Amino acid sequence: MRLSRLLLSVIAGAIFLAARKSRAYKRLRVRMRLLLLVGTIALLCSVHAQTPLLSASPPLEQRVADLEAYINNSPRGADTKSATASNIAGPGPSYNAWMMTCAALVLFMTLPGLALFYGGLVRAKNVLSVLAQCLGIAVRFAFLHGVDARPNSDYFYWVSQDVFAMYQLMFAIITPALIIGAVAERMKFAAVLAFVGVWMFAVYFPIAHMVWGIDGWMNGVWNAKSRITAIDLAGGTVVHMSSGWSALVLCILLGRRLGFRKEIMAPHSMVLCMVGTGLLWVGWYGFNAGSALGPDGIAANAFMTTTLATAVASFTWAMLEYMLRGKPSVLGFCSGAVAGLVVITPACGYVAATGSVIVGIAAGILLFFACTKLKSWLGYDDALDTFGIHAVGGTLGAFLTGIFATAGVNPNLSLALAHR
């Protein structure tokens, strides 16, 4: 490029000097200008040829369709392979913000919510032990190979895969922490961590994939070939049933606490229990509404049904205490609230307001008797009623979800039936 410019300058200079000595100076000056013009055009053409062409932008129709998909939390054109390009190729900022907030709320359930709730229910000498066990389970590391900021269209269209992974790991933290309630005051810290490490790979991860995995054989919403059509939005089966039933087995294997049924083992601080319940309730919105994977109508419904079921269950439990024992208690209100939260968990994104009220009533009544009568009849030492709340509640929620779930609340149910 530089050599061609030099040659053009030399030629033009020679012609100019020769023309000044000839009688045809004016004619040659015109020719020189033409030569310079031609050289300039040639130079510009060569530069243009070396400039890479920009890729064609998507048409207006696709841009509008991508925007509608972003608002409706549905696949964009590139996700359905109906288009090859999109101006919105990555995750959506609002969806990532929503999921990061919900992930923080789920962690908030464990630290400090569950830690304070369990810490208030045990005897004073075991408070620090329970707090340390909850903290030890939460402080774990996972090596995620191939997880980056790009969305995984098998599960979501607008959420980064690394954000979704962190959200799921928060579930994996609180689930084994629930088991501590059944064996409180009986296991050493090292034994708890060893048990959790084995239990996660033997129980939790397989069940989570069965119910929520895109090819899980219990994923009744997204896997058309599933053998068991389970409907579980936020973890009734994955979290509460797995932890609750495992807690029953573990507390039976460990045996009863020393002094069980011989000395009073009342909660040492109802203030801590009440504060922990409130933190659990707040964090549970990230648990249930966040499982919609976007701030859409399903998340809004989950937010509403979670509130209704929890409030109704808390009131129902306390009124049963009033009728059977002569007065309600703060522990009754707290236990009823947690019962409602557990039972509505699988159903929150599938049932309407009326269904959530029925779920709350059922949770308050059935789990009250599971914690007060069933435990005494069978004689197992479930220290903080993990089985009575989470196993019985999770199982009850799974059945009630099948009864009250409606496609009017969650259109994905209609799509699931259409693909079968």
DRENDOBA-972772 format. One record per residue (C-alpha): residue number from 1; residue in three letters; x, y, z. Coordinates in steps of 0.02 Angstrom, whole numbers. Layout:
// DRENDOBA-972772
figu_milum_px_py_pz
NUM_ALA_X_Y_Z
...
// end
This chain:
// DRENDOBA-972772
figu_milum_px_py_pz
1_MET_0_0_0
2_ARG_141_122_44
3_LEU_241_71_-112
4_SER_94_110_-228
5_ARG_74_281_-150
6_LEU_261_319_-175
7_LEU_256_267_-359
8_LEU_103_376_-392
9_SER_192_525_-312
10_VAL_350_500_-416
11_ILE_254_483_-579
12_ALA_148_637_-542
13_GLY_302_738_-497
14_ALA_394_689_-657
15_ILE_246_733_-766
16_PHE_229_900_-677
17_LEU_411_947_-705
18_ALA_408_893_-888
19_ALA_247_987_-920
20_ARG_315_1152_-855
21_LYS_446_1151_-996
22_SER_324_1111_-1136
23_ARG_200_1218_-1225
24_ALA_57_1097_-1178
25_TYR_69_1140_-992
26_LYS_-115_1173_-969
27_ARG_-168_1014_-1059
28_LEU_-50_906_-958
29_ARG_-107_986_-795
30_VAL_-283_926_-831
31_ARG_-217_751_-867
32_MET_-119_753_-705
33_ARG_-274_794_-604
34_LEU_-367_652_-689
35_LEU_-224_534_-648
36_LEU_-227_586_-466
37_LEU_-415_562_-460
38_VAL_-403_388_-532
39_GLY_-266_342_-408
40_THR_-368_405_-262
41_ILE_-520_304_-316
42_ALA_-414_148_-335
43_LEU_-341_172_-161
44_LEU_-512_191_-82
45_CYS_-576_36_-170
46_SER_-431_-69_-103
47_VAL_-463_-10_76
48_HIS_-648_-49_60
49_ALA_-609_-223_-3
50_GLN_-505_-259_152
51_THR_-643_-202_274
52_PRO_-748_-350_339
53_LEU_-933_-337_308
54_LEU_-1048_-328_459
55_SER_-1172_-471_480
56_ALA_-1349_-433_432
57_SER_-1460_-381_576
58_PRO_-1615_-484_619
59_PRO_-1774_-423_537
60_LEU_-1895_-312_631
61_GLU_-2019_-455_655
62_GLN_-1890_-560_746
63_ARG_-1835_-414_854
64_VAL_-2014_-388_911
65_ALA_-2036_-575_940
66_ASP_-1877_-580_1046
67_LEU_-1940_-435_1150
68_GLU_-2107_-522_1177
69_ALA_-2014_-680_1227
70_TYR_-1911_-582_1353
71_ILE_-2067_-508_1432
72_ASN_-2162_-674_1433
73_ASN_-2015_-781_1494
74_SER_-2028_-890_1339
75_PRO_-1900_-949_1210
76_ARG_-1833_-825_1083
77_GLY_-1816_-869_899
78_ALA_-1639_-936_914
79_ASP_-1693_-1050_1058
80_THR_-1826_-1135_951
81_LYS_-1710_-1145_798
82_SER_-1832_-1042_696
83_ALA_-1702_-905_674
84_THR_-1513_-901_663
85_ALA_-1475_-735_747
86_SER_-1539_-626_885
87_ASN_-1494_-457_955
88_ILE_-1533_-530_1128
89_ALA_-1417_-679_1122
90_GLY_-1369_-693_1306
91_PRO_-1458_-695_1474
92_GLY_-1583_-562_1524
93_PRO_-1522_-437_1654
94_SER_-1686_-431_1750
95_TYR_-1697_-621_1756
96_ASN_-1521_-637_1824
97_ALA_-1558_-503_1954
98_TRP_-1717_-595_2005
99_MET_-1629_-763_2023
100_MET_-1480_-693_2117
101_THR_-1599_-610_2241
102_CYS_-1698_-771_2262
103_ALA_-1538_-871_2286
104_ALA_-1486_-753_2425
105_LEU_-1658_-773_2505
106_VAL_-1643_-963_2503
107_LEU_-1473_-952_2587
108_PHE_-1554_-830_2709
109_MET_-1672_-971_2757
110_THR_-1527_-1075_2820
111_LEU_-1417_-936_2886
112_PRO_-1484_-869_2998
113_GLY_-1667_-926_2981
114_LEU_-1657_-1114_3012
115_ALA_-1509_-1095_3129
116_LEU_-1607_-978_3244
117_PHE_-1767_-1081_3229
118_TYR_-1681_-1242_3279
119_GLY_-1569_-1151_3404
120_GLY_-1721_-1088_3498
121_LEU_-1804_-1259_3503
122_VAL_-1660_-1357_3580
123_ARG_-1600_-1348_3759
124_ALA_-1480_-1208_3804
125_LYS_-1327_-1320_3814
126_ASN_-1348_-1375_3631
127_VAL_-1380_-1206_3548
128_LEU_-1203_-1178_3485
129_SER_-1193_-1358_3424
130_VAL_-1347_-1337_3314
131_LEU_-1288_-1168_3250
132_ALA_-1118_-1240_3204
133_GLN_-1196_-1387_3113
134_CYS_-1305_-1271_3007
135_LEU_-1154_-1162_2969
136_GLY_-1044_-1310_2929
137_ILE_-1168_-1377_2803
138_ALA_-1185_-1207_2720
139_VAL_-997_-1179_2701
140_ARG_-963_-1304_2562
141_PHE_-879_-1289_2394
142_ALA_-930_-1362_2227
143_PHE_-827_-1374_2068
144_LEU_-941_-1341_1920
145_HIS_-862_-1395_1756
146_GLY_-928_-1310_1600
147_VAL_-1046_-1193_1693
148_ASP_-1036_-1016_1626
149_ALA_-1145_-862_1599
150_ARG_-1237_-931_1447
151_PRO_-1416_-993_1474
152_ASN_-1453_-1178_1462
153_SER_-1611_-1189_1356
154_ASP_-1657_-1358_1429
155_TYR_-1706_-1270_1591
156_PHE_-1717_-1083_1560
157_TYR_-1701_-957_1419
158_TRP_-1652_-796_1507
159_VAL_-1552_-848_1662
160_SER_-1364_-876_1662
161_GLN_-1317_-1055_1697
162_ASP_-1197_-1007_1836
163_VAL_-1333_-907_1925
164_PHE_-1453_-1054_1910
165_ALA_-1320_-1171_1978
166_MET_-1295_-1061_2130
167_TYR_-1483_-1056_2156
168_GLN_-1493_-1246_2153
169_LEU_-1346_-1261_2272
170_MET_-1441_-1157_2400
171_PHE_-1575_-1293_2397
172_ALA_-1437_-1422_2420
173_ILE_-1380_-1328_2575
174_ILE_-1545_-1314_2667
175_THR_-1607_-1491_2630
176_PRO_-1480_-1587_2736
177_ALA_-1487_-1448_2866
178_LEU_-1669_-1494_2895
179_ILE_-1617_-1669_2947
180_ILE_-1521_-1597_3096
181_GLY_-1687_-1560_3180
182_ALA_-1727_-1744_3200
183_VAL_-1559_-1793_3274
184_ALA_-1522_-1635_3372
185_GLU_-1421_-1661_3531
186_ARG_-1360_-1833_3474
187_MET_-1229_-1815_3336
188_LYS_-1055_-1741_3340
189_PHE_-1005_-1606_3217
190_ALA_-886_-1718_3118
191_ALA_-1016_-1856_3106
192_VAL_-1144_-1733_3039
193_LEU_-1028_-1673_2901
194_ALA_-980_-1850_2853
195_PHE_-1161_-1904_2846
196_VAL_-1211_-1753_2740
197_GLY_-1071_-1787_2615
198_VAL_-1130_-1965_2586
199_TRP_-1316_-1924_2592
200_MET_-1303_-1787_2460
201_PHE_-1235_-1905_2327
202_ALA_-1337_-2057_2380
203_VAL_-1506_-1972_2402
204_TYR_-1523_-1788_2361
205_PHE_-1438_-1772_2192
206_PRO_-1525_-1925_2116
207_ILE_-1697_-1869_2177
208_ALA_-1668_-1690_2118
209_HIS_-1627_-1753_1944
210_MET_-1773_-1874_1941
211_VAL_-1898_-1736_1980
212_TRP_-1819_-1582_1900
213_GLY_-1699_-1650_1769
214_ILE_-1753_-1624_1589
215_ASP_-1746_-1813_1563
216_GLY_-1795_-1859_1742
217_TRP_-1915_-2005_1749
218_MET_-2022_-1915_1879
219_ASN_-2027_-1746_1789
220_GLY_-2210_-1742_1746
221_VAL_-2209_-1565_1676
222_TRP_-2059_-1557_1559
223_ASN_-2020_-1738_1516
224_ALA_-2153_-1814_1404
225_LYS_-2076_-1988_1431
226_SER_-2078_-1981_1621
227_ARG_-2145_-2138_1704
228_ILE_-2210_-2047_1859
229_THR_-2292_-1880_1821
230_ALA_-2239_-1788_1979
231_ILE_-2281_-1602_1992
232_ASP_-2162_-1512_2109
233_LEU_-2124_-1329_2081
234_ALA_-2010_-1290_2228
235_GLY_-1960_-1450_2316
236_GLY_-2101_-1540_2406
237_THR_-2028_-1705_2350
238_VAL_-1847_-1655_2320
239_VAL_-1821_-1557_2482
240_HIS_-1953_-1599_2612
241_MET_-1994_-1780_2578
242_SER_-1812_-1830_2552
243_SER_-1753_-1742_2711
244_GLY_-1904_-1789_2817
245_TRP_-1905_-1975_2780
246_SER_-1715_-1984_2794
247_ALA_-1727_-1896_2962
248_LEU_-1848_-2028_3026
249_VAL_-1730_-2169_2977
250_LEU_-1580_-2082_3053
251_CYS_-1662_-2041_3220
252_ILE_-1722_-2222_3236
253_LEU_-1546_-2288_3198
254_LEU_-1467_-2171_3326
255_GLY_-1595_-2210_3459
256_ARG_-1674_-2097_3588
257_ARG_-1588_-1957_3682
258_LEU_-1533_-1987_3860
259_GLY_-1677_-1940_3974
260_PHE_-1808_-1949_3835
261_ARG_-1982_-1953_3916
262_LYS_-1899_-1944_4087
263_GLU_-1851_-1760_4094
264_ILE_-1920_-1601_4019
265_MET_-1838_-1554_3854
266_ALA_-1932_-1392_3820
267_PRO_-1868_-1258_3700
268_HIS_-1749_-1141_3789
269_SER_-1793_-981_3692
270_MET_-1956_-948_3603
271_VAL_-1888_-778_3554
272_LEU_-1755_-859_3445
273_CYS_-1886_-980_3378
274_MET_-2003_-837_3332
275_VAL_-1864_-737_3247
276_GLY_-1808_-891_3153
277_THR_-1985_-925_3094
278_GLY_-2002_-749_3028
279_LEU_-1837_-763_2934
280_LEU_-1890_-931_2862
281_TRP_-2055_-857_2802
282_VAL_-1967_-712_2715
283_GLY_-1835_-823_2637
284_TRP_-1967_-947_2579
285_TYR_-2026_-822_2448
286_GLY_-1859_-846_2361
287_PHE_-1886_-1033_2381
288_ASN_-2060_-1038_2303
289_ALA_-2078_-884_2193
290_GLY_-1898_-901_2135
291_SER_-1933_-1076_2069
292_ALA_-2033_-998_1927
293_LEU_-1861_-943_1861
294_GLY_-1924_-770_1817
295_PRO_-2029_-626_1884
296_ASP_-2182_-681_1788
297_GLY_-2363_-727_1825
298_ILE_-2317_-898_1895
299_ALA_-2198_-816_2019
300_ALA_-2334_-692_2069
301_ASN_-2456_-835_2099
302_ALA_-2327_-930_2202
303_PHE_-2298_-774_2307
304_MET_-2484_-758_2342
305_THR_-2522_-941_2378
306_THR_-2370_-955_2492
307_THR_-2432_-810_2596
308_LEU_-2611_-874_2607
309_ALA_-2568_-1054_2649
310_THR_-2441_-1005_2781
311_ALA_-2555_-882_2869
312_VAL_-2703_-1003_2868
313_ALA_-2599_-1149_2931
314_SER_-2523_-1046_3072
315_PHE_-2695_-989_3130
316_THR_-2769_-1165_3114
317_TRP_-2630_-1244_3218
318_ALA_-2650_-1112_3355
319_MET_-2840_-1133_3358
320_LEU_-2820_-1321_3379
321_GLU_-2710_-1287_3530
322_TYR_-2843_-1168_3596
323_MET_-2979_-1300_3580
324_LEU_-2879_-1448_3645
325_ARG_-2764_-1366_3773
326_GLY_-2860_-1212_3826
327_LYS_-2741_-1081_3750
328_PRO_-2634_-1055_3596
329_SER_-2446_-1038_3605
330_VAL_-2309_-948_3511
331_LEU_-2234_-1117_3470
332_GLY_-2402_-1166_3393
333_PHE_-2406_-1013_3283
334_CYS_-2227_-1045_3228
335_SER_-2253_-1231_3196
336_GLY_-2412_-1196_3098
337_ALA_-2323_-1067_2990
338_VAL_-2183_-1187_2946
339_ALA_-2311_-1324_2913
340_GLY_-2403_-1213_2790
341_LEU_-2241_-1165_2703
342_VAL_-2192_-1347_2682
343_VAL_-2359_-1410_2615
344_ILE_-2383_-1268_2490
345_THR_-2206_-1285_2421
346_PRO_-2242_-1409_2279
347_ALA_-2411_-1330_2240
348_CYS_-2375_-1143_2250
349_GLY_-2356_-1119_2062
350_TYR_-2501_-1232_2013
351_VAL_-2647_-1195_2130
352_ALA_-2760_-1044_2142
353_ALA_-2800_-941_2297
354_THR_-2945_-1053_2351
355_GLY_-2837_-1208_2335
356_SER_-2700_-1128_2441
357_VAL_-2823_-1092_2582
358_ILE_-2878_-1274_2582
359_VAL_-2696_-1326_2581
360_GLY_-2665_-1214_2733
361_ILE_-2811_-1289_2830
362_ALA_-2755_-1466_2791
363_ALA_-2576_-1425_2840
364_GLY_-2628_-1351_3007
365_ILE_-2739_-1498_3055
366_LEU_-2645_-1651_2991
367_LEU_-2471_-1594_3038
368_PHE_-2530_-1543_3211
369_PHE_-2583_-1722_3246
370_ALA_-2427_-1792_3160
371_CYS_-2317_-1694_3281
372_THR_-2420_-1716_3439
373_LYS_-2502_-1887_3422
374_LEU_-2410_-1991_3291
375_LYS_-2241_-1968_3375
376_SER_-2306_-2024_3544
377_TRP_-2398_-2172_3469
378_LEU_-2245_-2238_3375
379_GLY_-2117_-2189_3507
380_TYR_-1978_-2120_3397
381_ASP_-1873_-1974_3459
382_ASP_-1888_-1841_3324
383_ALA_-1815_-1699_3426
384_LEU_-1881_-1550_3326
385_ASP_-2019_-1637_3226
386_THR_-1928_-1645_3061
387_PHE_-2025_-1800_3011
388_GLY_-2192_-1733_3068
389_ILE_-2170_-1568_2976
390_HIS_-2065_-1607_2823
391_ALA_-2098_-1790_2783
392_VAL_-2284_-1787_2820
393_GLY_-2302_-1610_2753
394_GLY_-2205_-1644_2593
395_THR_-2305_-1801_2560
396_LEU_-2470_-1711_2595
397_GLY_-2418_-1568_2480
398_ALA_-2378_-1689_2339
399_PHE_-2554_-1764_2348
400_LEU_-2643_-1597_2364
401_THR_-2545_-1529_2215
402_GLY_-2618_-1666_2107
403_ILE_-2792_-1624_2167
404_PHE_-2793_-1434_2154
405_ALA_-2667_-1400_2014
406_THR_-2746_-1310_1868
407_ALA_-2684_-1257_1696
408_GLY_-2771_-1091_1722
409_VAL_-2634_-1046_1845
410_ASN_-2489_-1131_1756
411_PRO_-2510_-1157_1567
412_ASN_-2361_-1275_1567
413_LEU_-2480_-1410_1629
414_SER_-2577_-1399_1467
415_LEU_-2417_-1411_1366
416_ALA_-2364_-1563_1466
417_LEU_-2529_-1652_1431
418_ALA_-2521_-1606_1246
419_HIS_-2352_-1691_1226
420_ARG_-2409_-1855_1302
// end
